[in-house]
Amino acid sequence: MQPLWLAFGLLTTLPMGRLIVTPVTAVDSGRSVLCYPLVGLVIGAVLAGAAAALQAVDAVLGAGLLVVLWVVLTGALHLDGLADCVDALFAGHGRSDPARTLAVMKDPAAGPMAVVALVLLLALKSAALIALWPQVGAALLVVAVLARTAASLLMASTRYRRREGLASTMALNLSRRDAWAMAALVVVLTLAFAGLALGVVATLAALAVGVCWRALWQRRIGGYTGDVVGALIELAETTALVAAALWIGPWS
């Protein structure tokens, strides 16, 4: 169970410290990436449960409370990654300078473009939740799982660009074959649970943003960092949620 506890310890604020046996082995670190979809399942279930409890609440207030809970559950870790990525992208003024890009990503300060990106993303999440209200539970479950599946595939298919960092040991010990097998299982289960409408729309949206995000960072730095992975989770969640709202909302 150590890989699962490690995944929860990294991706959530849930108190997993007592369950993690130290020192953490390299094998367990690599296997923890395969547990990302399971972490997404728990996050999605908590959010779906909260949405069910808020059914009688106004949609705007309910969506706002869900977004706050979403951020609290993840400790804003992925939002921080998105902010770092946005700063790094604009710091080079469109030029591909891997060294400068990586240096900016390590800077903890957030520039104005990063702030704008975070505000827009949270606004889009809130708007999508409002559009799907009150039938939002299934969408929350699906997008949380798919986003973390996209993150695991990014790590399995792309070179890690730092010599040190949270993802360095994971990258070296991650089984690519197992990551793809897990992703295939997630897609099958998503379609079985959510049905063709929500399942296909959300899966295609998460896949599209994952492919585009990977291509962007392949061109900029020749791989990925932990910030790139965290940002992808946020982008995939938001894109899949907005796609579900656009496609399914009007017909619900």
TALINJO-V621089 format. One line per field, one symbol per residue. phi: phi as a letter, one per 30 degrees, with the letter a starting at -180 (. if undefined). A space follows every 50 residues. Layout:
BEGIN
phi: ???
END
This chain:
BEGIN
phi: .eedddddddcbcddceddddcddddddddddddceddddddeddddddd dddceddeeddddddddddedddcihddddddddddedddddhiddbedd dddddddddcddddddddddddddeddddddcdcdceddddddddddddd dddeddcbddccdbkecdddddcddddddddddddddddddddciddddd ddddddddddddddddddddbilbbdddddddedddeddddddddddced cd
END
